[in-house]
């Protein structure tokens, strides 16, 4: 059994490991993790940019990858504490956006400003316990290549957004969106799809 497996199988060792990685009652990694551990653990492509005022809550026990020529703008929060965050090549994460894993984002993706993409949820079913203390659930979000998501949109846990999809500003995406579609609204609905037979975008 590896040392990682031993830590995961022991609640006491797991608690100590978590304390070493981040302070109590905090979700941000300690300075030594950010400076000395993460750079060797996580992959960052050539010519990628992470702006100084972004918040990288990135831990070594899950994956974080940023592709080549991709940009994470100011005031973005990236958190892989409960699941991997994988970002492809030539992708832009816009100002003020929040990405919480598990999330996979493809190549040539544009996320505008103040977008929330979160694979994390909290339980609420027990009325005697605050949701913050109930069991966490997580479901992978997949954003495929060539997607454009408008400002102030929310992508909920478990959703897959297909290739070359456009999501209108202010939309809340609660269900999968197929390739080559335009979706808008709360909840988001498909208003156009590209017809390869006719060579044009058709209204639904």
Buried (B, 14 or more C-beta within 10 A) or exposed (E): EEEEEEBBEEEEEEEEBBEEBBEEEEEBBBEEBBEEBBEEBBEBBEEBEBEEEBBBBBBBEBBBBBBBBBBBBEBBBBBBBBBBBBBBBBBBBBBBBBBBBBBBBBBBBBBBBBBBBBBBBEEEEEEEEEEEEBEEEBBBBBBBBBBBBBBBBBBBBBBBBBBBBBBBBBBBBBEEBEBBBBBBBEEBBBBBBBEEEEEEBEEE
